[in-house]
Structure formats: C-alpha cells, structure tokens
Amino acid sequence: MTQTATAGSFDETGLVQRAQAGDDAAFTALVNAYARKIFRLAKHITQSDEDAEDVLQETFLKAYEHLSGFQGNSKFYTWVVRIAVNEALMKLRKRKSDKTVPLDEPIDTGEEEVAREIAVWADNPEEHYSREELGEILDKAIESLKPSFRTVFVLRDIEELSTEETADALKISVPAVKSRLLRARLQLREKLTRQFKRKGDDVFAYL
C-alpha cells in the first residue's frame, strides 16, 4: 500500500472492518494511504512542518484509540480529516500570538452580496514562472487566508472533498461551507492579481 493510494483504489471499508477487529496491518494500510494528505492538510492550516508532523501523529493516534467508535456514517477519510482539523486548530489556538477565528463563527451566507472581481493578467503567468514557482506563489496565497477560510478551501479545492463531506468534517452547515469557499476564492483572486499585476488570461479560472 502506498501513500498515494486513495479510497477509490482499495477497499477502505474492508480495511476499517479488519482494523476494528484488531488487524494492525489493516490500520497501517489506512495510515499509509492517507498520511501524506493529512500532513498536507495540517501544513496548510498550521503553516508549520513541525506542527504538521505533530498533528499527523496525534490524528492517527486518536483514530486508533477511538476506532471502535467509528460507525461508518461517513467515509473513514472524512472522519480522520475531522480529527486532523481539530488537532490543527488546537495547535493554532495554543500560539499566544495567533488570533484565529473559530470555525463555528457565524458567517453571512449571502453570496449574492459578494462582488466577483475577476483576476486577469497581460500574459499567461506560466510563461514567466516555472510550475514550481507558481505552486509556491499559490501556497503562500493560501497560507495568508485566515484559518476558517483556508481550511474550507484546502478541503474542497485541494483535497477535493464534496461540499457535504467538508461540512461533515468541520461540523458546519453546507451554506457556511459554500460561503467560506466563495470568500476564500475571491480573496485568492485578489492576492494573485496583486502578485502578477497584469491583465490577460485568468489562469486561476477554477477559483
């Protein structure tokens, strides 16, 4: 089992059932399948390799300890994501200098009131930046989002969870997910527009 395996390429349900029956090798297979994605998620939230490593370890330790309580009402990965998000946010709250906004804060979901500013540049940024440089620029823009927006963006647009799965993982409503995702995308457009400062093709049209 490789770290790049996903629920679509192996029997997640079967592995979970075997792990719940005491098969440690099955749990290890689940860890190997999702460890890289959980680390990446934790890194996006905490913006720290060290904290992300801690979150990764604590996440799977708690998942192992509470495996018997997993009822299968959601995907195992969604359940693990929920644990990871909680652990990552706890890391943020422990930082004295960090001023985070709790994920359960009330947010206006009136998307129609948010202006859609389209980010465009004179030349395709791919002509001026390498793929690695573009990745670093986008990562920095994502990291600059406040945690409540950044977490939703990472789950939906990077980890590709559905809106419903994201809402389930974060314990917030579907409208709140949609509103935060929209605001995150608009903020990223603005940040990337300032970065490139040109007009032309919108290479981030998916935002």
N, C-alpha and C positions, 0 to 999 in steps of 0.2 A: 504494500500500500504506500503510495507516495503522498507527499504533502499537497500535491496539486489535484488530488482526487476530489471529486465532488459527489453530492448525494445522487446525481444522475448517473454516475459511473460505477456505483457499488451499492450493495443492499444496506442502506443506513438502518432501516427498521430491524433487519435481521441482526446487525451488529449490536444495536442497542439492546435487543432482547437477550442476546448472548452475554453482553456485558452485565446486564441486570441479573443474570443467572450466575455471575461470578467468573466469567471468562475475561481475564485481564488482557489477553491478547486482542480481544474484540474492542475493548475500550482503547487500547493503544492504537488500533487501526483508526478509530474515530478521531483521536488526538492528532495522529499523523495527517489525516485528511483535512483537518480544519485549523491546525496550529498556525500556519502561515497567514491565513485570512484573519484569524483572531489577533495575531500580533500586529498586522497592518491596521486593523480597526483601532486597536489600543494606541498605536503610534499616532494615528490621526487625531485621536481625542486628547491624549496626554502630551503629544509633541515631544516625547522623550523616549529614547531607546530603552533606557534603564527601567523607567516606569512601565513601558510596554511589556518588557520581559516579566516584570513582577505581576502585571495584570494577566498575562498569558498563564503563568504558573498558578496563580490564585484561581483563575477561571476554571481550569481543568481539575484542580484540587477540589473545588466546591462541587463541580459537576460530578466528580467521582463519589464524593461524600453523600450527595443527595440524589444519586442516580435512581435509587429505588422509588423516589418521589416523582420521577418523570412519568407522566401519564400518557404521553403521546398525543396530546391535544394539539400540539404544533410540531413542526419539524424539530429534530434534535438540534440542528444547527441554529435555528431561531432561538431555542431555549438557551443554548450556550452563548449566543450573541447577547441575550438579555443579561446574563451573568457578567459577561465581559464589560458591557456598557456600565453596569452598576459599579464594578470594580474600578473602571477607569475614571468615572465621575467622583468616586470616593478619593482617588488619588488627587484629583484637581482640588477638591474641597479641603484637603489637608494642607495644601500650599497656602501659607499665610498671605502671600501677595496676590493670589489668584482671586479674581472677582467673577465667579461663574454664575450663570443663571440656571436654576434648577429646571430639569426637563418638564416638570409639571406646571411651569408658569403659564398663566392664561395668555393666549395669543389670539389676536384678531384674525379670523379666518376669511375675511372679506377680500379674496384675491382680486376682485374686480377693482378695488381701490388702489392697487399697487401698479405704478407706472411701469410699463415694459420698455426699458431702454435697450436697444439692440447694439451690441458691441461689434464694431466693424473696423477694419484696418486696410490701409492702402495696398499692401502686399500680403500675400499669404505668409504668416509668421514662420511656417515650416521652411520657407526659402531663406530665412535669416537665422534660425535656431535649429540645432540638432534635436532629434527626438528626446534625447536625454535632458537637454536644456529646457525644452518645452515641458517635460514632465516635472522638472524641478520648479519651474515657474508656477505651474498649476498646483503642485503640492504646497508651495508657500502661500498661495492664494487661499487654498482650502484651510490651511492651518490658521489663517488670520480670521476666519469666521468664529463667532462665539460658539461655545460648546453645543448649545441646543440646536443651532442650525447646522454646524459641522457634522454632528452625529447623524442627523437625518440624511444629509447629503451623502455621507460615506455609505450608509446602509442602502440607500436607494440607488444612487448612481455609480457607486464603485463596487459594492458587494452585490448589487442587483437584487436585493430583496424586494418583494412586492410591497405596495403601499400597506396592505393588510398585515403582512409579516413584520414590517417596520413598526407599525402601530402596536402590534402584539409584543414585539421585543422591547419597546420603550414604554409600554403601558400608557399610551396616549391615544387620542381619537384619530380616526382616519382623516378628518378635516384638518386637524392640527398638523399631521404629517404633511399633507398637501401644502398647507400654508407655509410651514417652515422650509419645505423643499423649494417652493417658489422663491421665497425671500433669499435663501442661500444661493440659488442660481442667479438671481438678479444682482446680488452683491458680488458674486464671482465675475459676472459680466462687467460690472463697473471697475473692479480691481484689475481685470485683464485689459480692459480698454485703456486704463491709465498706464498699464505696463507697455503696451505696444504703441499707443498714441498715433495710430494711423487709421485711415478709412479704407475699406476694401472688403474682402471676403470674411465672413464670420466663421472662423474655423471651429468655434465652440457653439455651433447652431443647436447642438443637442441640449444645451443648458436651458 
